[in-house]
Amino acid sequence: MHTVLITGASGFVGENLAHRFAREAEVVLAYATQRPRAVTEKAYSVDLAVRDNFTEALGDLTVEAVIHAAAMVSPDLCEKDPRTAQAVNVEGTREVAHWAEARNATMVYFSTDLVFDGKRGNYNEEDSPAPLNVYGRSKLAGEEEVLRICTRAVVVRLALSYGTTRGARGDWTLSMRRALDAGETLHLYTDQFRTPAYVGDTAEAVFRLARSGRSGIYHMGGGERVSRYGFGQTFCRIFGLDERRFLPARMEENRMDAPRATDCSLDTEKISREIGLVPCGVEQGLRLQKLEEEALAEADRSPPGD
């Protein structure tokens, strides 16, 4: 791969993808409103909710791969505004897919573990999706568009993600730390289970998939099924935080706009087998996150030229 386009490049996952791909390819970035940190001079502001805006912004650019990480990702916002969710996650994805196919480019599309209803967990790629909310339905429809349009299509169903913040937007662990720093007490679910994915693993997996020539659907989660509360306990231990500020809660105690599944854990055996990457468990991933954050903080403190 010589040139790769990454959409959603100012998001948490997008910034980490750009960091990984920039080591071995020319990277072109597309973002909504907030310009990503400069790994490239080629960055384009696009609005996927406006038809033809993406196509007009990118013009006649030629790339070998398109990594489509842009989306309306909040389940609650999607539930309250299904028209925009449809415009961005389905119609916008369709436009990006046609653009990629016109260039004979590999298209990697980010979907979600929330395409499943969560009734049993440990879902593999052969299991039938049954999303409970607008967000999950819109991402599933996006999958169908990409697989229908693109000759070389890869769908990555991504689990709840965590890891190092490289740009302006952090993951949910950053939100938790900010809440704790503000003196808040947080309630985390004991009855919602996921397979949290360390973002460094995700970026590496997508890099390998994009250059492999493979196609089809892949599940990308971490190596461990854990509740939100269990994740929080490990997070506190690794980062030296007071776990007494994390209180156990049940999903029924918190009313949300979008219905949530109980267990959307993913089976990642296929992606591990085909690209040779075994995803981290929670403790290993959090330790890697801590080391990366310390290294980035040290680099920021170092005078230029050191």
Buried (B, 14 or more C-beta within 10 A) or exposed (E): BEBBBBBBBBBBBBBBBBBBBBEEBBBBBBBBEEBBBEBBEBBBBBBBBBBEBBBEEBEEEEBBBBBBBBBBBBBBBBBEBBEBBBBBBBBBBBBBBBBBBEBEBBBBBBBBBBBBBBEEBBBEBEBEBBBBBBBBBBBBBBBBBBBEBBEBBBBBBBBBBBBBBBBEBBBBBBEBBEEBEEEEEBBBBBBBBBBBBBBBBBBBBBBBBBBEEBBEBBBBBBBBBBBBBBBBBBBBEBBEBEEEBBEBBEBEEEEEEBBBBBBBBBBBEBBBEBBEBEBBBBBBBBBBBBEBBEEEEEEEEEEEEE
